[in-house]
Amino acid sequence: MRAFQHFSIVLLDNVGRACADEVFAAPGYVQAADTAAVLYEACSDVIGGYELWCGRERLLRTMLPPVATGDEFQRLTEEHQEQVVALE
C-alpha cells in the first residue's frame, strides 16, 4: 500500500493574497500538482493563482492563466477526479 502525503493548495486573489486554502492527500508531488492544476482551472474565474505546499515547503506558485484543458480532467483516475470535485 502506497503512503499518501499531505499537501495544501492556497488559492490566491488577483493581487496574490491568500483567499482560501485546503489540505488534501496525494501519493506524491506529481499527483498533487495535477490536482492543484485541475482545481485551479475549475476555479480560475474567481481566483488569480495558487500555491502548492507540502508541510512548510512551498512547491510551486503561479499567477498565470491555467494551462490545464478540459481533457486533463478526463485522464485523471476516478479516485483522483473525486478528490478534485470534493476540493472544488
VMD Tcl script that draws the C-alpha trace (Angstrom):
set ca {
  {0.00 0.00 0.00}
  {1.36 3.40 -1.01}
  {1.67 6.06 1.69}
  {-0.03 9.35 0.96}
  {1.47 12.75 1.74}
  {-0.48 15.79 2.85}
  {-0.41 18.82 0.58}
  {-2.06 22.22 0.81}
  {-3.39 24.33 -2.01}
  {-3.63 28.03 -1.27}
  {-5.90 29.94 -3.63}
  {-4.78 33.48 -4.39}
  {-6.79 36.53 -5.36}
  {-5.87 38.65 -8.38}
  {-3.13 40.51 -6.49}
  {-1.57 37.37 -4.98}
  {-3.09 37.41 -1.50}
  {-4.30 34.13 0.02}
  {-8.08 33.92 -0.04}
  {-8.66 30.22 0.72}
  {-6.75 27.05 1.43}
  {-7.41 23.33 1.60}
  {-5.40 20.33 2.73}
  {-5.57 17.13 0.68}
  {-3.69 13.85 0.41}
  {-1.90 12.55 -2.68}
  {0.59 9.75 -3.28}
  {3.25 12.20 -4.45}
  {4.16 15.56 -5.91}
  {3.06 14.79 -9.48}
  {-0.44 13.77 -8.43}
  {-0.69 16.74 -6.07}
  {0.43 19.13 -8.81}
  {-2.15 17.62 -11.19}
  {-4.89 18.03 -8.59}
  {-3.88 21.64 -7.94}
  {-3.75 22.48 -11.66}
  {-7.17 20.99 -12.38}
  {-8.67 22.68 -9.32}
  {-7.18 26.00 -10.42}
  {-8.65 25.57 -13.88}
  {-12.07 24.89 -12.38}
  {-11.90 27.96 -10.11}
  {-9.90 30.35 -12.30}
  {-12.93 32.53 -12.97}
  {-12.86 33.66 -9.32}
  {-9.19 33.30 -8.31}
  {-5.98 34.68 -9.76}
  {-3.48 31.96 -8.90}
  {-2.44 29.33 -6.40}
  {0.39 27.87 -4.36}
  {1.04 24.21 -3.66}
  {2.62 23.38 -0.30}
  {3.92 20.23 1.38}
  {4.32 21.00 5.06}
  {6.26 24.25 5.35}
  {7.77 23.97 1.88}
  {6.17 25.85 -0.99}
  {6.46 23.61 -4.05}
  {5.05 25.99 -6.63}
  {3.26 29.27 -7.09}
  {1.56 30.59 -10.20}
  {-0.38 33.67 -11.12}
  {-0.51 32.64 -14.79}
  {-3.71 31.61 -16.55}
  {-4.39 27.88 -16.14}
  {-2.76 25.61 -18.69}
  {-4.87 22.53 -17.97}
  {-7.50 21.65 -20.51}
  {-10.88 20.01 -20.00}
  {-9.29 16.82 -21.36}
  {-6.90 16.74 -18.42}
  {-9.77 16.03 -16.03}
  {-10.74 13.02 -18.12}
  {-7.29 11.44 -17.86}
  {-7.26 11.52 -14.07}
  {-8.18 8.32 -12.29}
  {-11.70 8.11 -10.92}
  {-10.41 8.43 -7.35}
  {-8.37 11.49 -8.31}
  {-11.40 13.03 -10.06}
  {-13.49 12.58 -6.93}
  {-10.80 14.31 -4.88}
  {-10.71 17.30 -7.26}
  {-14.51 17.60 -7.18}
  {-14.51 17.42 -3.37}
  {-11.86 20.14 -3.14}
  {-13.70 22.35 -5.63}
}
mol new
graphics top color blue
foreach p $ca { graphics top sphere $p radius 0.5 }
foreach p [lrange $ca 0 end-1] q [lrange $ca 1 end] { graphics top cylinder $p $q radius 0.2 }
display resetview
